Amino acid sequence: MTRVSPMSILDLPQDDASEAIADAEADAEIEAGFGIPHERVREWLLKLAAGEQVPPPVA
């Protein structure tokens, strides 16, 4: 019996147009101030790693 492996997300064909749209939307969100600064995310992750239960940072 031949065993069929499930497809990986890495095996899907690349859709350059959709990727470009998603990148443009993400860039627009960051420009509009909806991004979270790296340092705030880093501080949050360090607290999680130390065992603290803290909510994720928000924009």
N, C-alpha and C positions, 0 to 999 in steps of 0.2 A: 504494500500500500504506500503510495506517495504522500509524504507529509507536506502540506502547504503552509508556509510561514505567513503570518499576517503582514500586511504592508506597513512599512514605517512611514512616518511623516516625511522622512528624508528621501523616500522613494517617489513622492508625488512630483509631477512635472511643475517646474517653476513658472509662475504666472507674473511676468515682469510688469504688466499693466496694473494688476491688482496690488502688487508690491509698491509700485510708485504712488498709487492713490493712498495706500495706508501710510506710507512715509510722509506724504504731504499733509495728511490729516494729523498725524502725530506732531509734526513740526508746528502746525498751526495751533494745536493745543498748548504746546510749550510756550510759543510766542504770546499766547493769550494769558499766560500765567497759571496754567493748570498743572504744571510740572512740580515735582517735589525735589528740592535740592538734595544733591548727593549726600551732603553731610548729615542732614536730618534722617535720611534712610539708613546711613551708616550707624548713627547713634541708636536708632531703633533696633537694628540687627544685633548690635553689641549687647543691648539690654536683653533681647531674646536669648542670645547665646549664654548670658549669665543666669538665665532661668527666670527672669522677670516676665510677667504676663502683662504686656502693654499693648494698647491698640496701635495699628499702623499709622504712620504720619499722614496727614491730609494736606492738600494744597491750600 
